[in-house]
Amino acid sequence: MAAITWNDVVKHLDSTYKTDRAGDMVKIVFVYPDDENRTQLVLVDHEQQTNRLLVEVVSRVGEIATSRLPKALEAIGKKYFVGLEKMGDLYYVRVTLDMNYVPMSAIGNLVELVSRTADNLEKEFCGGDEN
């Protein structure tokens, strides 16, 4: 597999989705018309290491009550590749891709998996559309 660069990833995302930028980071807003036009913001960023490109895909869930956290972790545990992390009072769905092992064709599916997973957790555990 040829080495994939951050520019390759950005071009792929730009050609697949309506994107925006926050510095070097790519922002994608998904709209789910089947769920009353709920929206979900996904941020795609990268870290270049010596021999590999790591692409991070993150989407905010919101605040999850401590008493509900075991159920949220159980729900996220059924998803491949994604994790739930806490920053401050908010929870996020995150996946980090090592582009030495992930084909470009898989990026879209993983971006959409992060978006839909975060949106579903937000509906179930936060009670609203926090974007």
CYANA upper distance limits for C-alpha pairs under 8 A (distance plus 0.5 A):
  1 MET  CA    100 ASN  CA      8.15
  1 MET  CA    103 PRO  CA      8.46
  3 ALA  CA     99 MET  CA      8.27
  3 ALA  CA    100 ASN  CA      7.27
  4 ILE  CA      8 ASP  CA      6.68
  4 ILE  CA      9 VAL  CA      7.89
  4 ILE  CA     53 LEU  CA      8.01
  4 ILE  CA     99 MET  CA      6.87
  4 ILE  CA    100 ASN  CA      7.89
  4 ILE  CA    104 MET  CA      8.24
  5 THR  CA      9 VAL  CA      7.04
  5 THR  CA     53 LEU  CA      7.44
  6 TRP  CA     10 VAL  CA      6.70
  6 TRP  CA     46 HIS  CA      7.61
  6 TRP  CA     53 LEU  CA      7.80
  7 ASN  CA     11 LYS  CA      6.57
  8 ASP  CA     12 HIS  CA      6.66
  9 VAL  CA     13 LEU  CA      6.71
  9 VAL  CA    104 MET  CA      7.74
 10 VAL  CA     14 ASP  CA      6.50
 10 VAL  CA     26 VAL  CA      7.80
 11 LYS  CA     15 SER  CA      6.62
 12 HIS  CA     16 THR  CA      6.71
 12 HIS  CA    104 MET  CA      8.29
 13 LEU  CA     17 TYR  CA      6.25
 13 LEU  CA     19 THR  CA      7.74
 13 LEU  CA    108 GLY  CA      7.97
 14 ASP  CA     18 LYS  CA      6.91
 14 ASP  CA     19 THR  CA      6.36
 16 THR  CA    108 GLY  CA      8.25
 17 TYR  CA     28 ILE  CA      7.53
 18 LYS  CA     28 ILE  CA      7.01
 18 LYS  CA     29 VAL  CA      8.26
 19 THR  CA     26 VAL  CA      6.96
 19 THR  CA     27 LYS  CA      6.09
 19 THR  CA     28 ILE  CA      5.50
 19 THR  CA     29 VAL  CA      8.13
 20 ASP  CA     26 VAL  CA      6.39
 20 ASP  CA     27 LYS  CA      5.49
 20 ASP  CA     28 ILE  CA      7.04
 21 ARG  CA     25 MET  CA      6.17
 21 ARG  CA     26 VAL  CA      5.35
 21 ARG  CA     27 LYS  CA      6.14
 22 ALA  CA     26 VAL  CA      6.99
 22 ALA  CA     27 LYS  CA      7.47
 24 ASP  CA     45 ASP  CA      7.70
 25 MET  CA     43 LEU  CA      7.23
 25 MET  CA     44 VAL  CA      6.31
 25 MET  CA     45 ASP  CA      5.30
 25 MET  CA     46 HIS  CA      8.20
 26 VAL  CA     43 LEU  CA      6.28
 26 VAL  CA     44 VAL  CA      5.54
 26 VAL  CA     45 ASP  CA      6.93
 27 LYS  CA     41 LEU  CA      7.46
 27 LYS  CA     42 VAL  CA      6.36
 27 LYS  CA     43 LEU  CA      5.27
 27 LYS  CA     44 VAL  CA      6.94
 28 ILE  CA     41 LEU  CA      6.34
 28 ILE  CA     42 VAL  CA      5.71
 28 ILE  CA     43 LEU  CA      7.00
 29 VAL  CA     39 THR  CA      7.02
 29 VAL  CA     40 GLN  CA      6.09
 29 VAL  CA     41 LEU  CA      4.99
 29 VAL  CA     42 VAL  CA      6.74
 30 PHE  CA     39 THR  CA      5.95
 30 PHE  CA     40 GLN  CA      5.65
 30 PHE  CA     41 LEU  CA      6.90
 30 PHE  CA     42 VAL  CA      8.25
 30 PHE  CA    115 SER  CA      7.73
 31 VAL  CA     37 ASN  CA      6.19
 31 VAL  CA     38 ARG  CA      6.17
 31 VAL  CA     39 THR  CA      4.96
 31 VAL  CA     40 GLN  CA      7.11
 32 TYR  CA     36 GLU  CA      7.52
 32 TYR  CA     37 ASN  CA      5.46
 32 TYR  CA     38 ARG  CA      5.65
 32 TYR  CA     39 THR  CA      6.72
 33 PRO  CA     37 ASN  CA      4.62
 33 PRO  CA     38 ARG  CA      7.22
 38 ARG  CA    129 ASP  CA      6.87
 39 THR  CA    119 ASP  CA      8.39
 39 THR  CA    129 ASP  CA      7.57
 39 THR  CA    131 ASN  CA      6.26
 40 GLN  CA     59 SER  CA      7.84
 40 GLN  CA    115 SER  CA      6.62
 40 GLN  CA    116 ARG  CA      8.37
 40 GLN  CA    118 ALA  CA      8.16
 40 GLN  CA    119 ASP  CA      6.74
 40 GLN  CA    131 ASN  CA      5.39
 41 LEU  CA     59 SER  CA      6.53
 41 LEU  CA     60 ARG  CA      7.84
 41 LEU  CA    115 SER  CA      7.72
 41 LEU  CA    131 ASN  CA      6.28
 42 VAL  CA     57 VAL  CA      7.35
 42 VAL  CA     58 VAL  CA      6.19
 42 VAL  CA     59 SER  CA      5.19
 42 VAL  CA     60 ARG  CA      8.23
 42 VAL  CA    111 VAL  CA      7.91
 42 VAL  CA    114 VAL  CA      8.15
 42 VAL  CA    115 SER  CA      6.69
 43 LEU  CA     56 GLU  CA      8.44
 43 LEU  CA     57 VAL  CA      6.28
 43 LEU  CA     58 VAL  CA      5.74
 43 LEU  CA     59 SER  CA      6.84
 44 VAL  CA     55 VAL  CA      7.43
 44 VAL  CA     56 GLU  CA      6.09
 44 VAL  CA     57 VAL  CA      5.10
 44 VAL  CA     58 VAL  CA      7.02
 45 ASP  CA     55 VAL  CA      6.30
 45 ASP  CA     56 GLU  CA      5.68
 45 ASP  CA     57 VAL  CA      7.17
 46 HIS  CA     53 LEU  CA      7.46
 46 HIS  CA     54 LEU  CA      5.98
 46 HIS  CA     55 VAL  CA      4.85
 46 HIS  CA     56 GLU  CA      6.16
 47 GLU  CA     53 LEU  CA      6.57
 47 GLU  CA     54 LEU  CA      5.64
 47 GLU  CA     55 VAL  CA      7.04
 47 GLU  CA     56 GLU  CA      8.43
 48 GLN  CA     52 ARG  CA      6.77
 48 GLN  CA     53 LEU  CA      5.20
 48 GLN  CA     54 LEU  CA      6.75
 49 GLN  CA     53 LEU  CA      6.53
 49 GLN  CA     54 LEU  CA      7.96
 52 ARG  CA     98 ASP  CA      7.31
 52 ARG  CA     99 MET  CA      7.24
 52 ARG  CA    100 ASN  CA      6.68
 53 LEU  CA     98 ASP  CA      6.54
 53 LEU  CA     99 MET  CA      6.02
 53 LEU  CA    100 ASN  CA      7.66
 54 LEU  CA     96 THR  CA      6.91
 54 LEU  CA     97 LEU  CA      5.96
 54 LEU  CA     98 ASP  CA      5.22
 54 LEU  CA     99 MET  CA      6.62
 55 VAL  CA     96 THR  CA      6.09
 55 VAL  CA     97 LEU  CA      5.52
 55 VAL  CA     98 ASP  CA      7.08
 55 VAL  CA     99 MET  CA      7.58
 56 GLU  CA     94 ARG  CA      7.59
 56 GLU  CA     95 VAL  CA      6.41
 56 GLU  CA     96 THR  CA      4.93
 56 GLU  CA     97 LEU  CA      6.83
 57 VAL  CA     94 ARG  CA      6.14
 57 VAL  CA     95 VAL  CA      5.87
 57 VAL  CA     96 THR  CA      6.84
 57 VAL  CA    111 VAL  CA      6.91
 57 VAL  CA    114 VAL  CA      7.63
 58 VAL  CA     92 TYR  CA      7.07
 58 VAL  CA     93 VAL  CA      6.18
 58 VAL  CA     94 ARG  CA      4.98
 58 VAL  CA     95 VAL  CA      7.21
 58 VAL  CA    114 VAL  CA      7.43
 59 SER  CA     92 TYR  CA      6.03
 59 SER  CA     93 VAL  CA      5.85
 59 SER  CA     94 ARG  CA      7.17
 59 SER  CA    114 VAL  CA      7.06
 59 SER  CA    115 SER  CA      6.71
 59 SER  CA    118 ALA  CA      6.59
 60 ARG  CA     90 LEU  CA      7.91
 60 ARG  CA     91 TYR  CA      6.71
 60 ARG  CA     92 TYR  CA      4.82
 60 ARG  CA     93 VAL  CA      6.87
 60 ARG  CA    118 ALA  CA      6.93
 60 ARG  CA    131 ASN  CA      7.61
 61 VAL  CA     90 LEU  CA      7.61
 61 VAL  CA     91 TYR  CA      5.89
 61 VAL  CA     92 TYR  CA      5.65
 61 VAL  CA     93 VAL  CA      7.34
 61 VAL  CA    118 ALA  CA      5.66
 61 VAL  CA    119 ASP  CA      7.21
 61 VAL  CA    121 LEU  CA      6.86
 61 VAL  CA    122 GLU  CA      5.42
 61 VAL  CA    126 CYS  CA      8.09
 61 VAL  CA    130 GLU  CA      7.82
 61 VAL  CA    131 ASN  CA      8.35
 62 GLY  CA     89 ASP  CA      8.39
 62 GLY  CA     90 LEU  CA      5.33
 62 GLY  CA     91 TYR  CA      5.81
 62 GLY  CA     92 TYR  CA      7.60
 62 GLY  CA    122 GLU  CA      6.97
 62 GLY  CA    126 CYS  CA      6.90
 62 GLY  CA    130 GLU  CA      7.05
 63 GLU  CA     89 ASP  CA      6.55
 63 GLU  CA     90 LEU  CA      5.24
 63 GLU  CA     91 TYR  CA      6.58
 63 GLU  CA    126 CYS  CA      6.72
 64 ILE  CA     68 ARG  CA      7.03
 64 ILE  CA     69 LEU  CA      6.85
 64 ILE  CA     90 LEU  CA      7.86
 64 ILE  CA     91 TYR  CA      7.53
 64 ILE  CA    125 PHE  CA      6.41
 64 ILE  CA    126 CYS  CA      6.48
 65 ALA  CA     69 LEU  CA      6.86
 65 ALA  CA    125 PHE  CA      8.27
 68 ARG  CA     72 ALA  CA      6.94
 68 ARG  CA    125 PHE  CA      7.57
 69 LEU  CA     73 LEU  CA      6.59
 70 PRO  CA     74 GLU  CA      6.62
 71 LYS  CA     75 ALA  CA      6.70
 72 ALA  CA     76 ILE  CA      6.74
 72 ALA  CA    121 LEU  CA      7.42
 72 ALA  CA    125 PHE  CA      7.66
 73 LEU  CA     77 GLY  CA      6.42
 73 LEU  CA     84 LEU  CA      7.76
 74 GLU  CA     78 LYS  CA      7.45
 75 ALA  CA     79 LYS  CA      8.15
 75 ALA  CA    121 LEU  CA      8.48
 76 ILE  CA     82 VAL  CA      7.74
 76 ILE  CA     83 GLY  CA      7.24
 76 ILE  CA     84 LEU  CA      7.49
 76 ILE  CA    117 THR  CA      8.17
 77 GLY  CA     83 GLY  CA      8.22
 81 PHE  CA     95 VAL  CA      6.70
 82 VAL  CA     93 VAL  CA      7.07
 82 VAL  CA     94 ARG  CA      6.18
 82 VAL  CA     95 VAL  CA      5.40
 82 VAL  CA    114 VAL  CA      7.50
 83 GLY  CA     93 VAL  CA      6.16
 83 GLY  CA     94 ARG  CA      5.84
 83 GLY  CA     95 VAL  CA      6.81
 84 LEU  CA     91 TYR  CA      7.16
 84 LEU  CA     92 TYR  CA      6.15
 84 LEU  CA     93 VAL  CA      5.24
 84 LEU  CA     94 ARG  CA      6.77
 85 GLU  CA     91 TYR  CA      6.06
 85 GLU  CA     92 TYR  CA      5.82
 85 GLU  CA     93 VAL  CA      6.97
 85 GLU  CA     94 ARG  CA      7.59
 86 LYS  CA     90 LEU  CA      6.21
 86 LYS  CA     91 TYR  CA      4.94
 86 LYS  CA     92 TYR  CA      6.79
 87 MET  CA     91 TYR  CA      6.82
 87 MET  CA     92 TYR  CA      8.15
 92 TYR  CA    118 ALA  CA      7.64
 93 VAL  CA    114 VAL  CA      6.73
 93 VAL  CA    117 THR  CA      7.79
 93 VAL  CA    118 ALA  CA      6.23
 94 ARG  CA    114 VAL  CA      7.31
 95 VAL  CA    114 VAL  CA      7.90
 97 LEU  CA    102 VAL  CA      7.21
 98 ASP  CA    102 VAL  CA      6.79
 99 MET  CA    103 PRO  CA      7.41
 99 MET  CA    104 MET  CA      8.37
102 VAL  CA    106 ALA  CA      7.15
102 VAL  CA    107 ILE  CA      8.24
103 PRO  CA    107 ILE  CA      7.84
105 SER  CA    109 ASN  CA      8.45
106 ALA  CA    110 LEU  CA      6.88
107 ILE  CA    111 VAL  CA      6.60
108 GLY  CA    112 GLU  CA      6.64
109 ASN  CA    113 LEU  CA      6.55
110 LEU  CA    114 VAL  CA      6.65
111 VAL  CA    115 SER  CA      6.78
112 GLU  CA    116 ARG  CA      6.56
113 LEU  CA    117 THR  CA      6.39
114 VAL  CA    118 ALA  CA      6.53
115 SER  CA    119 ASP  CA      6.63
116 ARG  CA    120 ASN  CA      6.53
117 THR  CA    121 LEU  CA      6.66
118 ALA  CA    122 GLU  CA      6.49
119 ASP  CA    123 LYS  CA      6.69
119 ASP  CA    129 ASP  CA      8.31
120 ASN  CA    124 GLU  CA      6.68
121 LEU  CA    125 PHE  CA      6.16
121 LEU  CA    126 CYS  CA      7.87
122 GLU  CA    126 CYS  CA      5.39
122 GLU  CA    127 GLY  CA      6.98
122 GLU  CA    128 GLY  CA      6.97
122 GLU  CA    129 ASP  CA      7.36
122 GLU  CA    130 GLU  CA      7.91
123 LYS  CA    127 GLY  CA      5.57
123 LYS  CA    128 GLY  CA      6.05
123 LYS  CA    129 ASP  CA      7.44
